[in-house]
Amino acid sequence: MCDERTVADDLEYLSSKGITRRQFSVGSAGAGFAALLARPANALEVTASEIDVKTPDGVADCHFVHPASGAYPGVLIWPDAFGLRPAMRQMAGRLAESGYSVLVVNQYYRLQRAPIVSSTNFAEVRSTVRPLMASLNAETHKRDAKAFVSFLDSQPSVDGGRKMGTMGYCMGGPITMRSAAAVPDRIGAGASFHGGGLVTDRPDSPHLLVPKMKAHYLFAIAENDDASQPEAKDVLRDAFAQAGLPAEIEVYEGARHGWCPPDTQVYNEAQAERAWSRLLALFERALT
């Protein structure tokens, strides 16, 4: 799983540097996010709903959004430590407008339904988020991935003849790798945005799962994450090269840990848009 201590430490680092205020209210309506997240050209009309998905461990509350008609590749989104919230719904909707059937999940469903917190300031929500993060592990990730992929495959809006994608932010980054390894015949592309704990010295380190995958990958790495673990990108490159799998691995200059979701002060619009364009290119290429 995403190393709980590593991700929490990253979040505390952001707070220690004065990044302590939200750019938007997490509990607000989506209008503020829409102002930042441009609609794609020729955006499709989409349908969105809040749904419950059964898993081996309970019932997960999720957000499902897809084009209003037709069948498209499925995409599974794993949120960052702050969980399912308006920013994640907005990002899922934007992806759906580009022609994907998107499930964004509450990874903490075993203990709490969304919303998880009312702030993306880790200093304010530490006591809530830490125990929730600690409740997840490599096995829960694996079970959940199988259940969520199965749900997507059961939906008429998902094209079962095409591969699925998975994408994740912060702690969601390594969960995408566990998902790709858990369901290799269905997941054809994965993307990690400022993922934490992708390479560890533990026996369950996500990078060790690469030989079990069939997915093409995108790793968009924050500059300060790379500064704290510069060897991680090289370990990932070697692992994917040895497996014969394409992987785009890049450090995004000036981007700080957490820069992609638009509801934090570290949001870097230019680099987030660049990473989004690389995601769309990956999915277009790999989800065949």
C-alpha positions in Angstrom: 0.0 0.0 0.0 1.0 3.6 0.1 3.4 3.9 3.0 1.1 5.5 5.6 4.0 7.1 7.5 5.5 8.5 4.3 2.3 10.1 3.0 1.4 11.5 6.4 4.9 12.9 6.7 4.5 14.5 3.3 1.3 16.1 4.3 2.8 17.4 7.5 5.7 18.8 5.5 3.3 20.9 3.5 1.7 22.2 6.7 5.1 23.0 8.1 5.9 25.1 5.1 2.9 27.3 5.7 0.5 25.6 3.3 -2.3 25.6 5.8 -5.3 27.1 4.1 -7.6 25.6 1.5 -8.0 27.3 -1.8 -11.6 26.2 -1.9 -14.2 25.0 0.6 -14.3 21.2 0.4 -17.9 21.2 1.3 -18.9 23.8 -1.2 -20.7 23.4 -4.5 -18.7 22.6 -7.5 -18.8 26.0 -9.1 -15.3 27.0 -7.8 -13.7 23.9 -9.2 -15.4 24.3 -12.6 -13.8 27.7 -13.0 -10.4 26.0 -12.9 -11.1 22.7 -14.7 -11.7 23.5 -18.3 -14.1 21.3 -20.2 -12.6 19.3 -23.0 -13.3 20.3 -26.6 -16.4 18.5 -27.9 -17.2 17.5 -24.3 -19.8 14.8 -24.1 -23.0 15.1 -22.1 -22.6 13.0 -18.9 -24.7 11.4 -16.2 -23.5 11.3 -12.6 -24.8 9.6 -9.5 -23.8 8.7 -5.9 -23.9 4.9 -5.6 -23.0 2.0 -3.3 -20.8 -0.8 -4.5 -20.7 -4.1 -2.6 -17.2 -5.4 -1.7 -16.0 -8.4 0.3 -15.6 -6.1 3.3 -18.9 -4.1 3.1 -20.5 -1.4 1.0 -18.4 1.4 -0.5 -19.9 4.7 -1.3 -18.7 6.0 -4.6 -19.3 8.5 -7.4 -20.0 7.2 -10.8 -20.1 9.4 -13.9 -20.2 8.4 -17.5 -21.3 9.7 -21.0 -25.1 9.8 -21.2 -25.2 7.3 -24.0 -22.9 4.6 -25.4 -20.2 2.4 -23.9 -16.7 3.6 -23.0 -13.6 2.4 -21.3 -13.9 2.2 -17.5 -11.6 4.2 -15.2 -11.1 3.7 -11.5 -10.0 6.7 -9.5 -8.3 6.5 -6.1 -8.4 9.8 -4.1 -5.7 11.2 -2.0 -5.7 11.1 1.8 -8.6 13.5 2.1 -10.9 11.1 0.3 -14.0 11.5 -1.9 -15.0 15.1 -2.1 -16.2 17.8 -4.7 -12.8 18.2 -6.3 -12.5 14.5 -7.0 -16.1 14.5 -8.4 -15.2 17.4 -10.7 -12.1 15.7 -12.0 -14.0 12.5 -12.6 -16.7 14.4 -14.5 -14.1 16.1 -16.6 -12.6 12.8 -17.6 -16.1 11.4 -18.4 -16.7 14.3 -20.7 -13.7 13.1 -22.7 -15.3 9.7 -23.2 -14.7 7.5 -20.1 -17.0 5.8 -17.6 -15.4 6.8 -14.3 -15.8 5.4 -10.7 -14.2 7.5 -8.0 -14.3 5.7 -4.6 -14.3 6.4 -0.9 -11.3 4.2 0.0 -12.3 4.6 3.7 -15.8 3.1 3.4 -15.1 0.4 6.0 -15.0 3.0 8.8 -16.6 6.2 7.4 -18.8 7.3 4.5 -17.9 10.5 2.6 -17.4 13.3 3.2 -14.3 12.3 5.3 -13.1 15.7 6.3 -14.1 19.4 5.8 -10.6 20.6 5.1 -7.5 19.8 3.0 -5.3 21.2 5.7 -3.6 18.1 7.1 -2.9 19.9 10.4 -6.6 20.4 11.0 -7.6 16.8 10.1 -4.7 14.7 11.2 -6.6 13.0 14.0 -9.3 11.8 11.5 -7.1 10.9 8.6 -4.3 9.0 10.2 -6.4 6.2 11.6 -8.3 5.9 8.3 -5.1 5.6 6.3 -3.7 3.0 8.8 -6.9 0.9 8.3 -5.8 0.1 4.7 -3.2 -2.3 3.5 -2.0 -4.3 0.5 -4.8 -6.9 0.9 -7.6 -4.4 1.3 -6.3 -2.6 -1.8 -6.4 -5.9 -3.7 -9.9 -6.9 -2.6 -11.3 -3.5 -3.4 -9.7 -3.3 -6.8 -11.2 -6.5 -7.8 -14.7 -5.5 -6.5 -14.6 -2.1 -8.2 -13.4 -3.4 -11.5 -16.1 -6.1 -11.4 -18.7 -3.3 -10.8 -17.5 -1.3 -13.7 -17.6 -4.4 -15.9 -21.2 -4.9 -15.0 -22.3 -1.4 -16.2 -23.8 -0.9 -19.7 -21.9 2.3 -20.0 -18.5 0.4 -19.8 -17.1 -1.2 -22.9 -16.0 -4.6 -21.8 -14.1 -5.1 -25.0 -11.6 -2.3 -24.1 -9.1 -2.2 -21.3 -9.7 -0.1 -18.1 -7.6 2.6 -16.6 -6.8 3.5 -13.0 -5.5 6.7 -11.6 -4.6 7.9 -8.1 -3.4 10.9 -6.2 -0.9 10.9 -3.3 -1.8 7.7 -1.3 -3.9 6.7 -4.4 -0.8 6.4 -6.6 0.5 3.1 -5.1 -3.1 1.8 -4.9 -3.3 2.1 -8.7 -0.2 -0.2 -8.9 -1.9 -2.8 -6.6 -5.0 -2.5 -8.7 -3.1 -3.1 -12.0 -1.4 -6.2 -10.4 -4.6 -7.5 -8.9 -6.6 -7.4 -12.2 -3.9 -7.4 -14.9 -6.1 -8.7 -17.7 -8.5 -5.7 -17.3 -6.3 -2.8 -16.4 -4.4 -1.6 -19.4 -3.2 1.8 -18.1 -2.3 3.4 -14.7 -1.4 6.9 -13.6 0.1 8.1 -10.4 0.1 11.8 -9.5 2.4 12.8 -6.7 2.1 9.3 -5.4 3.8 8.4 -2.0 5.3 5.1 -1.1 5.7 3.8 -4.6 9.1 2.4 -3.8 9.9 1.2 -0.2 12.2 -1.3 1.4 9.3 -3.4 2.5 8.4 -6.8 1.0 5.0 -5.4 -0.1 6.5 -2.4 -1.9 4.3 -1.5 -4.9 7.2 -1.4 -7.3 7.8 -5.2 -6.7 4.4 -5.8 -8.4 5.4 -4.5 -11.8 6.1 -8.0 -13.2 2.4 -8.9 -12.5 1.1 -6.0 -14.4 0.1 -5.5 -18.1 -0.6 -1.8 -17.8 1.2 1.1 -19.4 2.0 3.8 -16.9 2.3 7.5 -16.1 4.2 8.7 -13.0 3.9 12.4 -12.5 6.3 13.2 -9.7 6.3 16.3 -7.5 9.6 18.1 -7.4 9.9 18.1 -3.6 8.9 14.4 -3.5 11.8 13.7 -5.9 14.1 15.7 -3.7 13.3 13.6 -0.7 13.6 10.2 -2.6 15.5 10.8 -5.8 16.2 7.1 -6.4 12.6 6.2 -6.6 12.2 7.2 -10.2 15.1 5.2 -11.3 13.9 2.1 -9.5 10.5 2.5 -11.2 12.2 2.9 -14.6 14.2 -0.2 -14.1 11.2 -2.2 -13.0 9.1 -1.3 -15.9 12.0 -1.8 -18.4 12.6 -5.3 -17.1 8.9 -6.1 -17.4 8.8 -4.7 -20.9 6.1 -2.3 -20.1 6.0 1.4 -21.3 6.2 3.9 -18.5 6.4 7.7 -18.7 8.2 8.8 -15.5 8.8 12.5 -15.0 9.5 15.0 -12.3 7.3 18.1 -12.8 9.4 21.2 -12.2 8.0 23.5 -9.6 5.2 21.2 -8.7 4.8 20.4 -5.0 3.3 17.3 -3.4 -0.4 17.5 -3.9 -0.3 19.9 -6.9 -3.0 18.2 -9.0 -6.3 18.5 -7.1 -7.6 22.0 -7.4 -8.8 22.4 -3.8 -5.4 23.1 -2.2 -3.0 26.0 -2.2 -0.3 23.9 -3.8 -2.5 23.5 -6.9 -0.3 24.3 -9.9 -2.6 24.9 -12.8 0.0 24.8 -15.5 1.6 21.6 -14.4 -1.7 20.0 -13.5 -3.0 20.7 -16.9 0.2 19.3 -18.4 -0.2 16.1 -16.4 -3.8 15.8 -17.4 -2.9 16.0 -21.0 -0.4 13.2 -20.6 -3.1 11.2 -18.8 -5.4 11.6 -21.8 -2.7 10.6 -24.2 -1.9 7.5 -22.1 -5.6 6.4 -22.0 -6.1 7.1 -25.7 -3.0 5.0 -26.5 -3.4 2.1 -24.0 -7.2 1.5 -23.5 -7.8 -0.4 -26.7 
